[in-house]
Every structure is written in structure tokens, then in C-alpha cells.
Amino acid sequence: MPSHDPTTTIPRPKPSRPPLPSFTSYRDLPGLIRQLSSLGGCAQPIRLEGQRTEIDTITGEILRELKSKELPAGHLLVRCGNRRTSRCPSCAELYRQDTYHLIAAGLRGGKNIPDQVASHLRVFATLTAPSYGPVHGRHASGSAHCRCGRTHTKGDPLLGTPLDPERYDYTGAVLWNAHSPALWARFMLHLRRTIAAAADIPQRLLHKVAHVSYAKVAEYQQRGLIHFHAVIRLDGPAGSYTAPPAWATPELLADAIRIAATCAHLDGPIINGRNHSFAFGKQIDVRIIRSTAFQAGTTITEDKVAGYVAKYATKGTEAATGTLDHRLKKITELWTESVPEHAARMIRTAWKLGARDDLKHLNLRKWAHMLGFRGHFSTKTRTYSTTLGTLRAARAAWHRRHTPPPSPTTFVLAHWAYDGTGLTPDLERLAALIGGGPTRAEAVTSRA
């Protein structure tokens, strides 16, 4: 049996690998460097095999032919596009930048969003989970003692772990994570009701005078529970293109969020005779966002909020709790992973609950590595801002404009098939040298 010490981790055995080729086995080293450089530092590119042929439709002549086996790396390599920093720092940084622009556009305009949106009512809200048992913590100033009698320093592995693991409500914690997306939806329902009541109009008529837009990210606390950071905006009936009604004020929106967060409630399953229900914790932080043009020197500005939200869009469970960034096929795989005991117990609890017929709809075994959370890390309403897909399409269009197009009489025949993900260790080291950064294995080790 594993130790109940919350700081204990199960060491991951080093897998045996067959001998790998050295750099000298690649004949076209300059070409290999060019191919790896085109990935922009992607740590685990997707390997494709196949070919692309350009044919002149008039003469039938083959103008250009590209075969994966003839490329320096033996494959066509494309970026993985993973949003997790632990999986690919380069692609995660690109995702973070896209998220920043998405959030910022909803705060100050741009990206086909009118600039007048900067004058709308905006609030930055943080909604947390309730307590499922006392955990080791530290005061924001670092001066207050924990309940255990110690003063924990930043980075202490005890932070977020239960004072008494045997009495900690692991079942409730896992179910909270699983139900948190539905609880957020219930919160938004109460928010619209509260705003309508403040305006003294029926809720069914609220959309004729005002519209609530938001963009949010889910973040794991060190105790392994989800909490939400959200930018919530009040618009007119046509969203970002119309101003909010005259009766609406930033204080009204902030108060409505506090009331709605307190009222939001969700009934859960009955397990071992206990009826579970879910609500947000008492720590509800609501701050009005003001443009620096409106209030000089404010600490809650558009740029800071956009950067703060974007930062958490690239993090998962592994960032706060040290747990996994990939799914488990069998629970026995957990013994080969370096996972802190607190996170491991949440994973085992999720796996156990996933066997119950009345909880099949939660897919807890599928999301056990996420400690039960099965929602999207970054979500928004359609009217808040642009979309990540639009930003990516604009980037692809820019590349097409700067790439010579084929002739109108050219027929392109291409076939590519997935052949794997990631580079061999020697190619990974070479890619790290080209990019000036650590390999993925070194980056993961440095964060451990």
C-alpha cells in the first residue's frame, strides 16, 4: 500500500529504449535544421507520412513532388497545437497569445469587435469551491501560521494537501469538479434573473434591453479543486454593438454577480446514504474593470485582466497539483507515474466512482486524470469577442498571402497519414539547440 504522506510521490521507472541514431546518421544536417526550425520550437510535433504532387493539367507534367521519406527527418513534421505548457511550451505560448487577444478584444475592441465595447460595464469575478476538509495553506502575506502550526513557504509540497487525509471528503471534492461546469451554467441563469429583478422587468424580456456576455477560464487550486476566473460584461440588446441601458451601473453588475453566486445551487447524487449538493464557496471576489483612460493608476486594468486570464488558459491539473496531463487506460498505470499522494487519492476516488451506474453520465474514469473535471478550460459566449478559430484562420490566411500560390493550371494531389507524435531524443536535443531552450523532458523535470 502507498504511504499516506501527502508529499510522497511514486517514482516513474525509466523505460528501456532501443539504441537511437546519432546526428551523424542524418546525411542532410542543414536540411534537418531547416525542417526543425520551421516548427517554431514545438516539443512534440505530429509526424505525417505520404506525399504531395503538383501536376500541370495542360501538359500532364509533374512540376513538383514532395515525399515524406525523402525529407531530412524522414517525415513531414507539423506543430502539435497542444494548449498545455507541460506538453508543449511553444504551442501553449501561441495558445496563450491567442487567448490574450480574444479576452482583450472583448474589453477594448479590435478583431472585428467595435471599440465602443470599452465603455460597457465589465467585471472580473473569481468563484471558488467550498471546503471539503481543512488543508495546509499560507496567508497571502506569508506571515500567518497554518492550522498545523507551521508557516509554509511558497512551493512547500504540503500546501493544498489535507491536514487529515482520512477525514477529507475526497468523494465530495471529485464530484464538485465533475459538476462545476453545470454549476456555472446555473450561476449564469441566476445572474440574468438578478439583473432583470434589479431592472424591475421580467427575465424573459431582459434580452430586449440588455445582454450578458462572458469569457472564463477554469483553474486548479493547489487542493485540486476547480475555481473560475471570468470577465463578465453587460451589453445592450445587440451585444457588443449597443451600449448597456442607462439604469445599469458597474456596482449593480458586481452586486448581481455576488447574489447569483450565493444563490447558485445544484443537487447531486446520493452516495452511501448521503445526498450531495453543490454550491460555490464563500470566497467570491468581484472587481470592476476600468480602462486606464477612465481611472489612472487602477490595479484592475484591461491589459492585466487579459494577461491574467490568458495565463491560466494554458495550465491544467499538473500545474497546481503535480498530477497527470494525460488519460489513464487502467488505474494500475497510476503506480508508474510520479503523482503526489493527495492527487493520487483523488484519481483513485474518481476511478472508483466511475464504476457506479448512476454516475456513468459523468465519465469519471475518462476524466480521472483531471480529478473529475470534464469541462473546457476556456469558454465564452458568442457575443463576447472573436473566436480562437477566427484568429487561427487569420494567421493561416497571412501565411497564404506570403506564399507564392500555384498556377491556375496546376493540379495538386496530396495524401498524408498520421504516423506518430514527437521527436526521437536526438532530434529533440537538436531542436532544443536550435530554439535555445530545454528539451521537453528537461522542462518537465525543472518544474517538478
N, C-alpha and C positions, 0 to 999 in steps of 0.2 A: 504493500500500500504506500502511496506517496505521502511525504511529510505534509503536515498541516501548517508548516511555517509559511506565511503568506509571501515571503521573499524568495522561497525556494523555486528554482526552475529546473525543469527536466532537460538535461543536455541532449543536443541533437547529435547523433553519431555522424561522422564524416563518411559519405558514400564513397564506395570504391569506384574509380574511373579508369577506363582503358587508357593506354598511352595516347597522348594527343600530339598532333603535328606541331612543329616549331615554326617560327616565322619563315625560316629558310625553305620550308616546303612549298611556299607560295611563290610562283615564278614572277607574277606581276605585282610586286610590292607597291610601286607607285599607284597603280590602278586600284589596289586594295585600299590604300589610304584615301584615295578619292571617293571610293564607294562608301567607306565607313564615315567619311566627313559629311557626306550628303544626308546622313541620318540625324545630324544635329545633336549628337550625344545620347540618342535613345539607348537605354541599357538592355532592352530585350526585344530587338526588332523581330518582326514576323518574316519568316523565310518562305519564299514562294519559288516554285519550280514551274517551268513552262517556257513559252516563247512568244515573241511579238514580231509580226511580219508586215511590212508595208509594200504594197503591190501597186504598180501603175495600171489603172484599169484600161488604158488605151493600148499600151504595148504588151501588158502582161509581165513586164519586167519586175523582178524583186528589187526594190530600191534600198531597203534596209531590213536587217534581220537581227533580232536580239534573242539569244538563248541563255537561260539561267545557268546552265552548266559551263558556259564559256565565260561567265563573269568572274572576276578575281576571287570573290568569296564562294563561288560555286552555287549561289542562289541570288535571286532578286530580293533585296532587303528593304522593307518599308517600316516606318515608325509604328510602334505598338499602340500609341494613343491612350495608354493607361493613365488614370487620374491620380493614382496613389503614389505619393512620394517614395514609399518603401519599395515599390515595384519598379518605377522608372522616374528618377528625379527630373529628367529633361522633359518628358511628355507631361508630367504633373505640373511643371512650371508653365508650360504652354496652356494647360487647362486652367491654372490659377489666373493667368493673364486674361484669358477669355472671360472667366467668371468676374474678374475685376471690371472689365469693360461692360459686361452685362449689368452688374449692380450699379456702376457709375452712371450708365445711360439712363437708368430709371430714377436717378437722383438729380441729374443736371442736364439731361437731354443728350442728343447725339445718337448715332447709329439708327437713324430714321425715327427717333423719338424727339418730339418738339422741345425746344429749350424752355418753354414756359412751365415744364414739369418741375423745374427748380423752385417755383413759387408755391407748389402744392404742399399739403401737410404731410410730413414724413416723421416716422418714429422708429427708433431702433430698440427692439424688445428681445429680452432673453428669458426663456421659460425653462425651468429646471424640473428634475424629477424629485419625487418625495423621498424620504428616508426609508430604507429597508433594514436599518441597523446602524449603530454608531461605527464610524470608520476613523482611521488615523488622518488627521488634517493639520493644516497650518493656517494661521491668520494671514491676511493679505500683507500685513507689515512684517510678518515673521517673528513677532515678539511674544505672541500668546502661546501658552502651553497647550498641547493636545490633551485629550481626555486620558491618555495613557500616562501623563505626567512628564512627557518629554517635549522638547521643542524640535520639530522636524525641519531640516534644511531642504531647500529646493532640490528635487531629484532624489530624495530619500525613497527607496523602493517600498517602504511601509505606507507611504501616502496613498490614500484611497482604499486600503485593504481593511477588512473588518477587525474591530477590536476583539470580537469573539466570533470566529468563523462558524462555530457550531450553532450559534443562535441567530446568525444572519439569515435573512429571508431571501435566499437565492431564487426560490420559485417566483416570488413576487417581483424580484428585480428583472429576471428574464422575461416574464410576462409583461412588465412595464415596457421594456424595449420593443417587444412584439406589437404592443397596442399603441405605442406613441404616435405613429402616423394617423391612426384613426382618431386619437385624442386631439391632435392638431386640427383635423377637419371639424371636430365638434367645437373646438375653440373658435374657429372662424365663423361657424354658424352663430354662436353666442355673440361674437363681436358685431356681426351685422344686426342682430336683434337689439343689442345695446345701443348702437348708433341710431337705429330707427326710433327706439324709445326716447333717446335724448332729443331727437328732432320732432318728436310727437307726430310721427307718421307710421302707418302700418309697414311691417317689414316687407310685404310683397310689393310696396311702392318705392322702396329705397333705391332701387336701380334707376328710377326715373330722375332722381336728384343727386345721387352720389354713388361712387363705385369704390370698393376696397381692393387694392392691389398689394401684392407682397412678393418678396423673394426671400427664401430662407435656406439655411444650411443646418444639418444635424452634426453635433459634435459629441464625442465621448468624454465624459468626465473621468478622472482617474479611478473612480469607483466602478467604472464600467457601465454607467447609465447614460442614456442619451439626454441631451438638452438641446434646445433650438435657439439659434440666433436668427432674427428676422428683421428685414426692413419692411415696414408696413406703411402704405401711402393711401391717402384719401383723395380721390379724384372727383371730377364731375361725372355726369351720366355717360359721357363718351370716353371715359378713361383718361389717358394722359393728354388728350387733345382739348379737354374742357376743365375749367377751374372748379374747385370744390365749392359747395354752396356757402353763402355768406355766414350762416349760423355755425359753421364748423370752425373749430379752433384747434391748435396743436394740443392744448390741455384737454379738450374734450376727447380727442382721439386717444391720448395717453391714458386718461381715466377709463375710457371704454375698454381698452386692452386689459387693464388691471382687473376690471369687473368680469370680463369674459373669461380670463384665465382662471379666476377664482370659481366661476360657475361651471366651467367645463368639467364634465364627469362622464365616465364610460364604465358600464357594467362588464365584468369579465366572467371567466368560467368558475365553476365550483370544483375545488380540488381538495380531496381528503376532508370533506365537510366544511371547508372554508370558502366563503363567497368572496372572490377577488373583485375589486373595483379600482379604477384608475383616475387620478387627477394630478394636476401639476403641483409641484412643491411650493412652499411658502416663499422661496426666494424668486421673486419676479422683478426683473429690472427693466424699466421703461424709460427711455431718454429721447427727448425731442432732438431731431437732426436739424441743424441750422447751417445755412450756407455761410461761408466766411464773409460774404458780401453783406450778410444781414447782421451778423454778430461777430465782430473781430475778436480773435483770441479764444473762441469757443473750443472746447476739447472734443466735442462731438460734431465733426465736420463730414462733408460728403466723401472726401478722399479717404479719411481714416476709416469710415464705416465700410466703404467698398473694399479697401485693403484688408480689413479685419475679417469680413465675410469670405472673401476670396481665399484667404489663408487656410481657413478650416475646410474649404471645399475639396482640398487635396489630401485630407487626413482621414484615416479610418480607425479601427479599434487598436491597431498596433501602435499608433502614435501616443495614446494615453495609457493603455493598459498593458502593452507589451505582448498582446496576443497575436493571432494569425491574420494574414492578409490573403488567405486562400481557403477554399472549402475543404471539408473533410469527407472522404468517402466512407470511412469506418472510424468509429470512436477510438479504436486501438491505435490509429495514426497519431493520436494526441501524445502518446508516450514517446514518439520520436521527435517531438517539437520542443523547443525551448520556450515554454509558456509559464508565467508566474502562476502560483497555486490558486490565487483568487480568480484569475481569468479562466484557469482550467476547470475550476468548480462550476463557474457559470456555463462553460461549454458543456460539461457533463450534465448539468441540470437541463439545459436546452435539449440535449440529445435524449435524455430520459423523458421529458415532457413530449417530445416529438413522436413518441411511440403511442400516445393516447389517441383514441379515435375521435374524441370530442375536440382535439386540438390540431387535427390534421390540416385544417384550413390555414394554420399559421406557418406551416412548413418549417418547423423549428429545427429539424435536423439539417435541412438545406442551409439554414442561416445560423447554425450553431457557432461557426467561427466569428460571426458578427454579434455574438452574445444575445441572439434572439431578434435583433433589429433587422427588419426586412423592407425598409423603405428606401427611397432615394436620398442621397446625401444632400443634393442641391435641387430645389424645386422652386417654381414661381408660377404666378398667374399669367395668363396670356397677355393681359393688358399692362403688365408691369414694365416690360422692356423688350429688347430684341431677344433672340434665342441663340444658344450655342451653335446650332446647325447653321443659322444665318451667318454668324461670324466665321465659321469654317468654310462655308461656301464662298464668302467674300475673299478669304485668303487663297482658296483654290483658284478663283477667278483671276486674282492678281498674278499668280504663277502662270496661268494660261496666257495672260496678256504679255508676259515677258518670256514666253517660249515660242519659238517660230512654229506656226501651225503647218500641218501637212498640206500639200497641194490639193485642190478640189478634186483632182482626178486620181488621188491616192486612196486605195482601199486598205484599211488596217485590220488585220486578223490577229487576235491575241487570245491566249489561253494560259491562265495561271492557276495553280493549285497549291493549297496550304501544305507546307512540309515541316512546320515546326515553329517554335518561338525561342528566341535567344541566340546568343553567340557562344562559340566554344571559348573556354577560358583564355586561350592565347589571343583570339580576336578581340575578346573583351578587354584584355590588357592593352592591346594596341589602340582600340577605340578610346580608352581612358587616357592614353598618352596623347592622342590627337586632340581630345577635348580638354585636357588639362585637369581632369577630375578623377576621383576614385572609381574603381570598379564597383558594380552593384554589390558584390559580396563585401567589399571593404566599407561601402556606405552603410550597409545594414549592420555590420559589426561595430562601426563607430557610433551608431545610435543605440546599441544595446547597453 
